[in-house]
Amino acid sequence: MLVLLVLVSCNNKKSSAGTDAAKDTAAKKPVVAHNQQKVIYQSATYYTGRVEFHFHDETGADVNISISNFPEDSGAVYPKYLLESSDTLEGPPVENPAMVGKTFLLIKNAAGELREIKAAN
């Protein structure tokens, strides 16, 4: 009789654990298809292999983005007017002064990876 009582109590624990696991998976948040973050353009630094863009978000926190500038990389897309034209400069391009202080949107995919920088209208 004691063996039967032990088996019954073990079976109750197993089914309870299975129910908890089901609750955990049901509680996950749905994946967001597109995520947009509003930022204000501050500066850019052009390096061999990448461009670093510096923004501030609406709270004033720094948002730094590094995008490959190699043609074979399929990194994020950004408007070329964020950088000053290299035809008028000596050395690598820098931020376009006309764009500094303007509002832009950082468009991210469902995985949170940056896909595009575009002007906010």
N, C-alpha and C positions, 0 to 999 in steps of 0.2 A: 504494500500500500504506500509506503514511503517513496518507493521508486516511481510510482505513478504520479505522485504529487510533485516530485522534482521534474519529471518530463513535462508536465502541464505548465509549470512555471517557466521552464526554458522556452517552450513554444510561445508563450505570451511575450517574452522579451524579444524574440526574433521578429514577430509580426510588428511589434512596436518600432523596432529599428527600421524596418522596411517602410513604414508609414512616414517616419521622419525624413528619410531620403527623398520620398516623393514630395514632401512639403518643400524641401530645399530647391528642387528643380522647378517647381511651380512658382516659387517666389522670385525668380530671376526677372529682371527688367527686360522689356523688349528692346531689340537693337534699333537704334535711330538711323534712318536712311541717310540723312544729310545733317550735318552740324555746321552752323555758321557762327563765327565769332567776330564781333565788331571791334576793330582796332584803329589806332591813329599812327600814321607813318612817321617815323623819326629819322632813320638813316639807313644806309646800305654800305657794305664793304664787298668789293669784288676781288676774289682770289682766283688763282688758277684752279679750276675744278669745281668751284662753287661760288655762290653769292649769298651773303648773310644779310637779311633784312631785319631791322630793329623797329618794333612797334611798341605802343602802350595800349593796354586794354582800357575798358571803361572805368576800372578801379584805379588806374595809374600804374599797374604792375607791368613789368617788362615782358614782352613776348618776342623771342628771338627765333627766326626761321632761317634754316640753311637749305639752299636748293642747289642741286648739281647743275652746272652749266655745260656739261658734256652733251653733245647732240644725241648720243646713243642711249642716254639715261632717260627714262620716262618718269621724271620727277614731277613736281607740282608746276602748274602753269602760272605765270605772272605777267602783268602788262609791262612791255618793254619801256614804257614811259616812266616807270619808277626809277630808272637809271638815266643819268644825264648822257646825252649823245656822245659817243667816243670820237666823233668827227671833230668836235670842238675842244677836246681835252688832250693833254699830254698825260700818259699813264693810263691806268685802268679806270673804268667808269665809276662814278660815285652816285649818291642819291641825287635825284632831280630836285633842286630847291623849290620848284613850283609845286611839287607834290608833298613836300614835308608839311605835316599838320593836317593833311587830308584824311578822311575816313575811308577805310577799306574793309572788306569782308574776307576772312579766312574760311574757305570752304573745305570741310573734311569729309571723308567717307565714313562708312559705318564702323570701320576699325579705328577711327580717330586719326588717320593719316591725312596730312594736308594734300589736297588735290588742286586747289586754285586760290589765287589771290585776285580779287576783283574790286573795282571801285564801288563804294556804296552810294547809291543815288538818293 
